[in-house]
């Protein structure tokens, strides 16, 4: 495949590329403007059809792709030396992300037709869902950091709208605000990073910035500026992709409808941070200290979130902490320069995590909105399709061959092993914990006796075809998707790594050893064996506890040991943040309101207002309409003037 720097002429009409994000935006407008006039089915069909159109165009571009190029839409911002055109960049990375966003997004839209059909604002829901896809498409297609940032903020806005979609519930509104505010913290770092990029390279265009960086053209700065730039960019990624310490918004994001959770966790928002680091890979390669930070934060997040997942009883909360943990795996891969491996796990994770969230939605739908695993049990008989597809998702995330998660997770662990044995050990322990808590979820929900109410048992039923068909498609992808990157010992072909190679050309020139180092055959087999053994051990332990011994999680008010209570309450991180940040800010704002606004500003304004009113009341007597009053005032005026004049002499 020929590799050309972005800037080559686009092979198709500009309008074709515009259509990719435009179609979901049209769906957003139609469903938003006609919210109350469209039936749920019609709104769902409009929303799904627009995303399907974007997917088909993306497939066509992918199948006919030959070289990297940019698509010029119009000149956008020109201020002095600052020139930012509105351009799209079409290359291997953006095409893979386009397929992911539109493909998985389409399946989630179809699923939503059945899941949300009863909602009174289903048109508004599909409108927001379309806007979410539009924002993510803009993010991955942009040819510079400013367009990326617009899409970045767009997905943040849509997460706020969709997490708090059922806005009559105060807790859901609080979850939406929490997601929005925490992401603004990360976005401040990201924005400062963009400013520093412009100050360093006098441009925000990917092609120009990355070429100058690879040639060592840092203006008045040295290569050390890349460390500051990448640390600031990583702060943005920590917020958007829920890494320590900015992860707490993601579990609370479960307040939104389940299809929203699937879209956020699988195809859109949380993958934005991974995409941004991949897109900026040359800057990170030039900043090895930042890469160490990324790897350590990723490994710590993966292990930390996995331990919390052990004790969660809300089916969606288990999956939420699983997402935080898997995102940690992806950042671990980025930190050890396994760039294509990180994207590999993004793809496989999208398949099995979308599958499991939609599967959880099918369970919640059948259980009349019950989400507590302690109230479920024996559901595999009533929900056979949901059970089988969910089982495939659990096997994939647990790293059991030949399911997709095995290939990508094993590759991450291999990179970590070559880089740092401690990080590898943390990743391996995370793999064991992941298998345990995911099969804990599976066994509690689908095995044993039903523990819900008689009314719930009476209404148990498999979901409609609009919900089960996406589950089946995603299950197939979760089962076979890993073969796009088979390990070396199988004699397979790593199609994904070869396809993405041109994206990392500059990084490979800077640090070629990182792209050529591979474990020997025996080491690779050992690592695979340990990885699979960790997953199998986690599954067996979960089976013994929750099937053979029929252990049931304790109720909320039950007494727990100190370690168990610590994990159950998620290490009290939310309470810590509440005491460190939320309460002091509330106290400060309350104090300012009482003592500054009410004690100083309001009285001062009141005095000024009373003075104006009093002066006006006095001057009102000047305009009485009585001639004698005017004569008296005239005489007084004359006397004053004469008095002033005599005073001079």
C-alpha positions as CSV (number, residue, x, y, z in Angstrom):
1,X,0.0,0.0,0.0
2,X,1.4,3.4,-1.0
3,X,1.9,5.8,1.9
4,X,1.5,9.5,1.2
5,X,1.6,12.4,3.7
6,X,-1.9,13.9,4.3
7,X,-2.4,16.5,1.7
8,X,-2.9,14.3,-1.3
9,X,-6.0,14.9,-3.3
10,X,-9.2,13.0,-2.2
11,X,-10.3,10.4,-4.7
12,X,-14.0,11.2,-4.3
13,X,-16.2,14.2,-4.2
14,X,-16.0,16.3,-1.1
15,X,-19.7,15.9,-0.5
16,X,-19.3,12.1,0.0
17,X,-17.0,12.8,3.0
18,X,-19.3,15.5,4.3
19,X,-22.2,12.9,4.3
20,X,-20.5,10.7,6.9
21,X,-21.1,13.0,9.8
22,X,-23.9,14.9,8.1
23,X,-26.3,12.0,8.0
24,X,-26.4,11.5,11.8
25,X,-26.7,15.2,12.2
26,X,-29.7,15.2,9.9
27,X,-31.2,12.4,12.0
28,X,-30.6,14.6,15.1
29,X,-32.5,17.5,13.5
30,X,-35.4,15.5,12.2
31,X,-36.0,13.5,15.5
32,X,-35.4,16.6,17.6
33,X,-37.7,18.9,15.7
34,X,-40.5,16.3,15.3
35,X,-40.0,14.6,18.7
36,X,-43.7,14.5,19.7
37,X,-45.0,13.9,16.2
38,X,-43.1,10.7,15.4
39,X,-43.8,7.3,16.8
40,X,-41.0,5.5,18.5
41,X,-40.5,3.1,15.7
42,X,-40.3,5.8,13.0
43,X,-37.9,7.9,15.1
44,X,-35.8,4.7,15.6
45,X,-35.8,3.9,11.9
46,X,-34.7,7.5,11.0
47,X,-31.9,7.4,13.6
48,X,-30.7,3.9,12.6
49,X,-30.9,4.6,8.8
50,X,-28.8,7.8,9.1
51,X,-26.0,5.9,11.0
52,X,-26.3,3.0,8.6
53,X,-25.7,5.4,5.7
54,X,-22.6,6.6,7.3
55,X,-21.4,3.1,7.9
56,X,-21.9,2.1,4.3
57,X,-19.9,5.1,3.0
58,X,-17.2,4.3,5.6
59,X,-17.1,0.7,4.3
60,X,-16.7,1.9,0.7
61,X,-13.9,4.2,1.7
62,X,-12.2,1.4,3.6
63,X,-12.4,-1.1,0.8
64,X,-11.1,1.4,-1.8
65,X,-8.4,3.0,0.4
66,X,-5.0,3.4,-1.2
67,X,-3.2,6.3,0.4
68,X,-3.6,8.9,3.1
69,X,-5.2,12.2,2.1
70,X,-7.0,15.3,3.5
71,X,-10.4,16.6,2.4
72,X,-10.5,20.4,2.3
73,X,-14.0,21.7,3.1
74,X,-13.4,25.5,3.6
75,X,-11.0,28.0,5.1
76,X,-12.1,28.4,8.6
77,X,-9.9,30.5,11.0
78,X,-7.3,32.9,9.7
79,X,-5.9,35.3,12.3
80,X,-2.3,36.6,11.6
81,X,-0.1,33.5,11.3
82,X,-2.8,31.3,12.7
83,X,-4.5,29.4,9.9
84,X,-6.9,26.5,10.7
85,X,-8.7,25.1,7.7
86,X,-11.7,22.9,8.2
87,X,-10.3,19.6,6.9
88,X,-10.9,15.9,7.2
89,X,-8.0,13.5,7.3
90,X,-8.6,10.0,5.9
91,X,-6.1,7.4,6.8
92,X,-5.9,4.0,8.3
93,X,-6.6,5.1,11.8
94,X,-9.6,7.3,11.0
95,X,-11.1,4.6,8.8
96,X,-10.9,2.0,11.5
97,X,-12.5,4.4,13.9
98,X,-15.2,5.3,11.4
99,X,-16.1,1.6,11.0
100,X,-16.2,1.1,14.7
101,X,-18.3,4.2,15.5
102,X,-20.8,3.7,12.7
103,X,-20.9,-0.1,12.8
104,X,-21.4,-0.6,16.5
105,X,-23.4,2.6,16.7
106,X,-25.8,1.3,14.2
107,X,-26.4,-1.9,16.1
108,X,-27.0,0.1,19.3
109,X,-29.5,2.3,17.4
110,X,-31.4,-0.8,16.2
111,X,-31.4,-2.3,19.7
112,X,-32.8,1.0,21.1
113,X,-35.9,0.7,18.9
114,X,-37.0,-2.2,21.0
115,X,-35.6,-1.0,24.3
116,X,-36.9,2.5,24.3
117,X,-40.3,2.0,22.5
118,X,-42.3,2.7,25.6
119,X,-40.5,6.0,26.5
120,X,-42.5,9.2,26.0
121,X,-39.5,11.1,24.6
122,X,-38.2,8.4,22.3
123,X,-37.7,11.0,19.5
124,X,-35.6,13.1,21.7
125,X,-33.6,10.0,22.7
126,X,-32.7,9.1,19.1
127,X,-32.0,12.8,18.4
128,X,-29.4,12.8,21.2
129,X,-28.0,9.4,20.1
130,X,-27.5,10.7,16.6
131,X,-25.8,13.8,17.9
132,X,-23.5,11.6,19.9
133,X,-22.4,9.7,16.8
134,X,-22.1,13.0,14.8
135,X,-19.7,14.4,17.4
136,X,-17.6,11.3,17.5
137,X,-17.3,11.2,13.7
138,X,-16.2,14.8,13.7
139,X,-13.6,13.9,16.3
140,X,-12.0,11.1,14.4
141,X,-12.2,12.7,11.0
142,X,-10.7,16.1,11.8
143,X,-7.3,16.9,10.3
144,X,-6.2,19.1,13.2
145,X,-6.4,19.4,17.0
146,X,-9.1,22.1,17.0
147,X,-11.6,20.0,15.0
148,X,-10.7,17.1,17.3
149,X,-11.4,19.3,20.3
150,X,-14.8,20.4,18.9
151,X,-15.9,16.7,18.6
152,X,-14.3,16.1,22.0
153,X,-16.5,18.7,23.6
154,X,-19.5,17.4,21.5
155,X,-19.3,13.9,23.0
156,X,-19.0,15.5,26.4
157,X,-22.2,17.5,25.9
158,X,-24.0,14.4,24.5
159,X,-23.0,12.3,27.5
160,X,-24.5,15.0,29.8
161,X,-27.8,15.0,27.8
162,X,-28.0,11.2,27.6
163,X,-26.9,10.3,31.1
164,X,-29.5,12.7,32.5
165,X,-32.0,11.7,29.9
166,X,-34.6,10.7,32.5
167,X,-34.3,14.1,34.0
168,X,-37.2,13.8,36.4
169,X,-34.9,11.7,38.6
170,X,-32.6,14.0,40.7
171,X,-29.9,11.3,41.1
172,X,-29.7,10.9,37.3
173,X,-29.3,14.6,36.9
174,X,-26.5,14.6,39.5
175,X,-24.7,11.8,37.6
176,X,-24.9,13.8,34.4
177,X,-23.5,16.9,36.1
178,X,-20.7,14.8,37.6
179,X,-19.7,13.4,34.2
180,X,-19.8,16.9,32.7
181,X,-17.8,18.6,35.4
182,X,-15.1,15.9,35.8
183,X,-14.6,15.9,32.0
184,X,-14.1,19.7,32.1
185,X,-11.2,19.2,34.4
186,X,-9.5,16.9,31.9
187,X,-10.5,19.1,29.0
188,X,-8.7,22.1,30.6
189,X,-5.4,20.1,30.4
190,X,-6.2,19.0,26.8
191,X,-6.9,22.6,25.8
192,X,-3.6,23.9,27.4
193,X,-1.8,21.1,25.5
194,X,-3.3,22.4,22.2
195,X,-2.2,25.9,23.0
196,X,1.4,24.6,23.7
197,X,1.4,22.7,20.5
198,X,0.6,25.9,18.6
199,X,3.2,27.9,20.5
200,X,5.8,25.2,19.7
201,X,5.0,24.3,16.1
202,X,3.1,27.4,14.9
203,X,0.4,25.1,13.7
204,X,-2.3,22.7,14.9
205,X,-2.5,20.7,11.7
206,X,-1.6,17.0,12.3
207,X,0.5,16.7,9.2
208,X,2.6,19.8,9.9
209,X,2.9,19.3,13.7
210,X,4.0,15.6,13.5
211,X,6.4,16.2,10.6
212,X,8.1,19.1,12.5
213,X,8.3,17.0,15.7
214,X,9.9,14.1,13.9
215,X,12.5,16.4,12.4
216,X,13.2,18.1,15.7
217,X,11.8,21.4,14.7
218,X,10.6,22.7,18.1
219,X,11.0,26.4,17.5
220,X,12.6,28.1,20.5
221,X,11.9,25.0,22.6
222,X,13.8,21.8,22.9
223,X,12.5,18.2,22.6
224,X,11.7,18.4,26.3
225,X,8.6,20.5,25.4
226,X,7.0,17.2,24.1
227,X,6.9,16.0,27.7
228,X,4.8,19.0,28.8
229,X,2.6,18.8,25.7
230,X,1.9,15.0,26.1
231,X,1.3,15.3,29.9
232,X,-1.3,17.9,29.2
233,X,-2.9,15.9,26.5
234,X,-2.9,12.8,28.7
235,X,-4.8,14.8,31.4
236,X,-7.5,15.2,28.8
237,X,-7.4,11.5,28.0
238,X,-7.6,10.6,31.7
239,X,-10.9,12.5,32.0
240,X,-12.5,11.3,28.8
241,X,-11.3,7.7,29.1
242,X,-11.9,7.5,32.9
243,X,-8.4,6.9,34.3
244,X,-7.2,7.4,37.9
245,X,-8.0,9.8,39.4
246,X,-10.7,11.1,37.0
247,X,-12.6,7.9,36.6
248,X,-15.5,8.4,39.1
249,X,-17.9,9.8,36.5
250,X,-18.1,6.6,34.4
251,X,-19.7,4.2,37.0
252,X,-22.3,6.9,37.7
253,X,-23.0,7.3,34.0
254,X,-25.1,4.1,34.3
255,X,-27.9,6.4,35.2
256,X,-28.7,6.8,31.5
257,X,-30.6,4.3,29.4
258,X,-28.7,1.1,28.8
259,X,-28.1,1.7,25.0
260,X,-26.4,5.0,26.1
261,X,-24.1,3.0,28.4
262,X,-23.2,0.7,25.5
263,X,-22.5,3.6,23.1
264,X,-20.4,5.5,25.7
265,X,-18.4,2.4,26.8
266,X,-18.0,0.6,23.5
267,X,-17.8,3.0,20.5
268,X,-17.7,6.6,21.3
269,X,-16.7,8.7,24.3
270,X,-14.3,6.6,26.3
271,X,-12.3,5.6,23.2
272,X,-11.7,9.2,22.3
273,X,-8.7,9.4,24.7
274,X,-7.1,6.3,23.2
275,X,-7.7,7.7,19.7
276,X,-6.1,11.1,20.7
277,X,-2.9,9.4,22.0
278,X,-2.7,7.1,18.9
279,X,-3.1,10.1,16.6
280,X,-0.4,12.0,18.5
281,X,1.9,9.0,18.8
282,X,5.0,10.7,17.5
283,X,4.8,13.3,20.3
284,X,4.4,10.6,22.9
285,X,7.3,8.6,21.4
286,X,9.5,11.7,21.8
287,X,8.4,11.9,25.5
288,X,9.5,8.6,27.2
289,X,8.8,10.0,30.7
290,X,5.2,10.6,29.7
291,X,4.9,7.1,28.3
292,X,6.0,5.7,31.7
293,X,3.3,7.8,33.4
294,X,0.7,6.5,30.9
295,X,1.8,2.9,31.5
296,X,1.8,3.2,35.3
297,X,-1.6,5.0,35.4
298,X,-3.1,2.5,33.0
299,X,-1.9,-0.6,34.9
300,X,-2.9,1.0,38.3
301,X,-6.4,1.8,36.9
302,X,-6.9,-1.6,35.4
303,X,-6.1,-3.4,38.7
304,X,-7.9,-0.8,40.9
305,X,-11.1,-0.9,39.0
306,X,-11.0,-4.7,38.8
307,X,-10.9,-5.0,42.5
308,X,-14.0,-2.8,42.8
309,X,-15.8,-4.9,40.3
310,X,-15.5,-7.9,42.7
311,X,-18.1,-6.6,45.1
312,X,-20.6,-4.7,42.9
313,X,-24.2,-6.0,42.8
314,X,-25.7,-3.7,40.2
315,X,-25.3,-5.5,36.8
316,X,-24.5,-2.3,35.0
317,X,-22.0,-1.1,37.7
318,X,-20.0,-4.3,37.3
319,X,-19.8,-3.7,33.6
320,X,-18.9,0.0,34.2
321,X,-15.9,-0.9,36.4
322,X,-15.0,-3.5,33.9
323,X,-14.8,-0.7,31.3
324,X,-12.6,1.4,33.5
325,X,-10.3,-1.6,34.0
326,X,-10.2,-2.5,30.3
327,X,-9.4,1.2,29.4
328,X,-6.5,0.8,31.8
329,X,-5.3,-2.1,29.7
330,X,-5.4,0.1,26.6
331,X,-3.3,2.8,28.3
332,X,-0.9,0.2,29.5
333,X,-0.4,-0.8,25.9
334,X,0.1,2.8,24.8
335,X,2.6,3.4,27.6
336,X,4.8,0.5,26.5
337,X,4.5,1.6,22.9
338,X,2.1,-1.1,21.8
339,X,0.2,1.4,19.7
340,X,-1.5,-1.0,17.3
341,X,-2.1,-3.4,20.2
342,X,-4.0,-0.6,22.0
343,X,-6.3,-0.1,19.0
344,X,-6.7,-3.8,18.7
345,X,-8.1,-4.0,22.2
346,X,-10.3,-0.9,21.5
347,X,-11.9,-3.0,18.7
348,X,-12.3,-6.3,20.5
349,X,-13.5,-4.4,23.7
350,X,-16.1,-2.6,21.6
351,X,-17.4,-5.9,20.4
352,X,-17.7,-7.7,23.7
353,X,-18.5,-4.7,25.9
354,X,-21.3,-3.5,23.6
355,X,-22.6,-7.1,23.6
356,X,-22.6,-7.3,27.4
357,X,-24.2,-3.9,28.0
358,X,-26.9,-4.7,25.5
359,X,-27.2,-8.1,27.1
360,X,-27.6,-6.5,30.5
361,X,-30.2,-4.3,29.0
362,X,-32.1,-7.4,27.8
363,X,-31.9,-8.8,31.3
364,X,-33.2,-5.5,32.8
365,X,-35.9,-5.3,30.2
366,X,-37.1,-8.9,31.2
367,X,-36.8,-8.1,34.9
368,X,-39.0,-5.0,34.8
369,X,-36.1,-2.6,35.3
370,X,-34.4,-4.7,38.1
371,X,-30.6,-4.3,38.1
372,X,-29.6,-6.0,41.3
373,X,-27.9,-9.3,40.8
374,X,-29.1,-10.5,44.2
375,X,-32.7,-10.4,42.8
376,X,-32.0,-12.5,39.7
377,X,-31.0,-16.1,39.0
378,X,-31.9,-18.9,36.6
379,X,-32.5,-16.5,33.7
380,X,-30.8,-18.7,31.1
381,X,-34.0,-20.7,30.7
382,X,-36.2,-17.7,30.1
383,X,-33.6,-15.7,28.1
384,X,-31.6,-18.3,26.1
385,X,-30.4,-16.0,23.3
386,X,-29.4,-13.3,25.9
387,X,-27.6,-16.0,28.0
388,X,-25.6,-17.5,25.1
389,X,-24.5,-14.2,23.7
390,X,-23.6,-12.9,27.1
391,X,-21.6,-16.0,27.8
392,X,-19.6,-15.4,24.6
393,X,-18.9,-11.8,25.8
394,X,-17.7,-13.1,29.2
395,X,-15.4,-15.6,27.6
396,X,-14.0,-12.9,25.3
397,X,-13.3,-10.4,28.1
398,X,-11.8,-13.2,30.2
399,X,-9.2,-13.9,27.6
400,X,-10.2,-17.4,26.8
401,X,-9.1,-18.6,23.3
402,X,-10.3,-18.4,20.6
403,X,-12.5,-15.5,21.5
404,X,-11.4,-12.0,20.6
405,X,-10.3,-10.7,24.0
406,X,-7.7,-13.5,24.2
407,X,-5.7,-12.1,21.3
408,X,-5.7,-8.4,22.2
409,X,-5.2,-8.9,26.0
410,X,-2.4,-11.5,25.4
411,X,-0.7,-9.0,23.1
412,X,-0.9,-6.3,25.7
413,X,0.6,-8.5,28.4
414,X,3.4,-9.6,26.1
415,X,4.4,-5.9,25.4
416,X,4.2,-5.2,29.2
417,X,6.4,-8.2,29.9
418,X,9.1,-7.0,27.5
419,X,8.9,-3.5,29.1
420,X,8.5,-4.0,32.8
421,X,7.8,-7.2,34.8
422,X,5.9,-5.4,37.6
423,X,3.4,-3.9,35.1
424,X,3.0,-7.3,33.5
425,X,2.3,-8.8,36.9
426,X,-0.3,-6.2,37.5
427,X,-1.9,-6.9,34.2
428,X,-1.9,-10.6,34.8
429,X,-3.6,-10.2,38.2
430,X,-6.1,-8.0,36.6
431,X,-6.9,-10.7,34.0
432,X,-7.6,-13.2,36.9
433,X,-9.9,-10.7,38.7
434,X,-11.7,-9.8,35.4
435,X,-12.5,-13.4,34.7
436,X,-13.7,-13.9,38.3
437,X,-16.1,-10.9,38.6
438,X,-17.5,-11.3,35.0
439,X,-18.4,-14.9,35.6
440,X,-19.6,-14.0,39.1
441,X,-22.1,-11.7,37.2
442,X,-23.0,-14.5,34.8
443,X,-23.6,-17.1,37.4
444,X,-25.6,-14.8,39.7
445,X,-27.8,-13.7,36.9
446,X,-28.3,-16.8,34.8
447,X,-27.7,-19.8,37.1
448,X,-29.4,-21.1,40.3
449,X,-32.9,-20.4,41.4
450,X,-34.8,-17.3,40.5
451,X,-34.6,-14.8,43.4
452,X,-37.0,-12.1,42.2
453,X,-40.6,-11.5,42.9
454,X,-43.4,-13.7,41.6
455,X,-44.6,-10.9,39.3
456,X,-41.1,-10.5,37.8
457,X,-41.0,-14.3,37.2
458,X,-44.4,-14.2,35.5
459,X,-43.2,-11.5,33.1
460,X,-39.9,-13.1,32.2
461,X,-39.5,-13.3,28.4
462,X,-36.8,-13.1,25.8
463,X,-36.3,-9.6,24.2
464,X,-37.8,-8.8,20.8
465,X,-35.8,-9.4,17.6
466,X,-34.8,-5.7,17.3
467,X,-32.8,-6.3,20.6
468,X,-31.6,-9.9,20.1
469,X,-30.4,-9.5,16.5
470,X,-27.7,-6.9,17.5
471,X,-26.7,-9.3,20.3
472,X,-26.2,-12.1,17.9
473,X,-24.1,-10.0,15.5
474,X,-22.0,-8.6,18.3
475,X,-21.5,-12.1,19.7
476,X,-20.2,-13.3,16.3
477,X,-17.8,-10.3,16.3
478,X,-16.7,-11.0,19.9
479,X,-16.1,-14.6,19.0
480,X,-14.0,-14.2,15.8
481,X,-12.9,-10.6,15.8
482,X,-9.5,-11.5,17.4
483,X,-8.3,-13.2,14.3
484,X,-7.5,-9.9,12.7
485,X,-4.4,-10.1,14.9
486,X,-3.5,-13.7,15.6
487,X,-0.3,-14.3,17.6
488,X,2.9,-15.3,15.8
489,X,3.0,-18.9,17.1
490,X,-0.3,-19.8,15.5
491,X,1.1,-18.9,12.1
492,X,-1.6,-16.3,11.8
493,X,-1.3,-12.9,10.2
494,X,-1.6,-9.7,12.1
495,X,-3.6,-7.8,9.5
496,X,-4.4,-4.9,11.9
497,X,-0.8,-4.1,12.8
498,X,0.2,-4.2,9.1
499,X,-2.7,-2.0,8.1
500,X,-1.9,0.6,10.8
501,X,1.9,0.6,10.2
502,X,1.9,3.9,8.2
503,X,0.3,5.7,11.1
504,X,3.4,5.0,13.2
505,X,6.0,5.8,10.5
506,X,7.5,8.7,12.4
507,X,7.6,6.9,15.7
508,X,9.3,3.9,14.1
509,X,12.0,6.1,12.7
510,X,12.5,7.7,16.2
511,X,12.6,4.4,18.1
512,X,12.8,1.4,15.8
513,X,13.6,-1.0,18.6
514,X,10.2,-0.6,20.1
515,X,8.5,-1.8,16.9
516,X,10.8,-4.8,16.2
517,X,11.2,-6.3,19.7
518,X,9.2,-9.5,20.0
519,X,9.4,-12.3,22.7
520,X,10.9,-15.6,21.6
521,X,8.8,-18.6,20.8
522,X,9.1,-20.2,24.3
523,X,8.5,-16.9,26.1
524,X,5.4,-16.2,24.0
525,X,4.0,-19.6,24.8
526,X,4.7,-19.1,28.5
527,X,3.0,-15.8,28.6
528,X,0.0,-17.1,26.7
529,X,-0.2,-20.1,29.1
530,X,-0.1,-17.9,32.2
531,X,-2.7,-15.5,30.7
532,X,-5.1,-18.3,29.9
533,X,-4.5,-20.0,33.2
534,X,-5.3,-16.8,35.0
535,X,-8.6,-16.5,33.2
536,X,-9.5,-20.2,33.7
537,X,-8.7,-20.0,37.4
538,X,-10.9,-16.9,37.8
539,X,-13.8,-18.7,36.1
540,X,-13.4,-21.9,38.1
541,X,-13.2,-20.0,41.4
542,X,-16.4,-18.1,40.5
543,X,-18.1,-21.3,39.6
544,X,-17.2,-22.9,42.9
545,X,-18.4,-19.9,44.9
546,X,-21.6,-19.0,43.1
547,X,-22.8,-22.3,41.5
548,X,-21.4,-25.2,43.5
549,X,-21.7,-23.5,46.9
550,X,-24.5,-21.2,45.8
551,X,-23.0,-18.2,47.7
552,X,-25.1,-15.1,47.5
553,X,-23.8,-11.5,48.0
554,X,-24.8,-10.0,51.3
555,X,-27.4,-7.3,51.6
556,X,-26.3,-3.6,51.8
557,X,-26.9,-3.4,55.6
558,X,-25.0,-6.6,56.4
559,X,-21.9,-6.5,58.5
560,X,-18.6,-6.9,56.5
561,X,-15.0,-7.2,57.3
562,X,-12.8,-4.2,56.9
563,X,-11.2,-5.2,53.6
564,X,-14.6,-6.3,52.2
565,X,-16.2,-3.1,53.3
566,X,-13.4,-1.1,51.7
567,X,-13.9,-2.8,48.3
568,X,-17.7,-2.8,48.6
569,X,-17.7,1.0,49.2
570,X,-15.3,1.5,46.3
571,X,-12.4,2.6,48.6
572,X,-14.6,5.6,49.6
573,X,-13.1,7.6,46.7
574,X,-16.4,9.4,46.1
575,X,-16.6,10.3,49.7
576,X,-13.0,11.5,49.7
577,X,-13.6,13.7,46.7
578,X,-16.8,15.0,48.3
579,X,-14.9,16.0,51.4
580,X,-11.8,17.3,49.7
581,X,-13.5,19.2,46.8
582,X,-17.3,19.3,46.7
583,X,-18.0,20.4,50.3
584,X,-15.2,23.0,50.5
585,X,-16.4,24.6,47.3
586,X,-20.0,24.5,48.5
587,X,-18.9,26.1,51.8
588,X,-17.0,28.7,50.0
589,X,-19.8,29.5,47.6
590,X,-22.3,29.6,50.5
591,X,-20.0,31.9,52.5
592,X,-19.5,34.2,49.6
593,X,-23.3,34.3,49.0
594,X,-24.0,35.1,52.7
595,X,-21.2,37.5,53.6
596,X,-20.1,39.0,50.3
597,X,-23.2,39.1,48.1
598,X,-25.8,39.6,50.9
599,X,-23.5,41.4,53.3
600,X,-21.6,43.8,51.0
601,X,-22.8,43.8,47.4
602,X,-26.5,43.8,48.0
603,X,-26.5,46.5,50.7
604,X,-24.1,48.7,48.5
605,X,-26.4,48.3,45.6
606,X,-29.4,49.1,47.8
607,X,-27.8,52.3,49.1
608,X,-27.1,53.4,45.6
609,X,-30.6,52.6,44.5
610,X,-32.1,54.5,47.5
611,X,-29.9,57.5,46.8
612,X,-31.1,57.6,43.2
613,X,-34.7,57.2,44.3
614,X,-34.4,59.9,46.9
615,X,-32.7,62.3,44.5
616,X,-35.4,61.6,42.0
617,X,-38.1,62.3,44.5
618,X,-36.6,65.7,45.3
619,X,-36.1,66.7,41.7
620,X,-39.7,65.7,41.0
621,X,-40.8,68.9,42.8
622,X,-39.0,71.0,40.1
623,X,-41.6,69.9,37.6
624,X,-44.9,70.8,39.4
625,X,-46.7,72.7,36.6
626,X,-47.3,75.7,39.0
627,X,-46.1,79.1,37.7
628,X,-45.5,80.5,41.1
629,X,-43.1,77.6,41.9
630,X,-41.1,78.2,38.8
631,X,-40.9,82.0,39.7
632,X,-39.6,81.2,43.2
633,X,-37.0,78.8,41.7
634,X,-36.0,81.4,39.2
635,X,-35.5,84.0,41.9
636,X,-33.5,81.5,44.0
637,X,-31.4,80.8,41.0
638,X,-30.7,84.4,40.3
639,X,-29.8,85.1,43.9
640,X,-27.3,82.1,43.9
641,X,-25.7,83.3,40.7
642,X,-25.3,86.8,42.0
643,X,-23.9,85.5,45.2
644,X,-21.3,83.5,43.4
645,X,-20.3,86.4,41.3
646,X,-20.0,88.7,44.3
647,X,-17.9,86.1,46.0
648,X,-15.3,86.4,43.4
649,X,-14.7,90.0,44.2
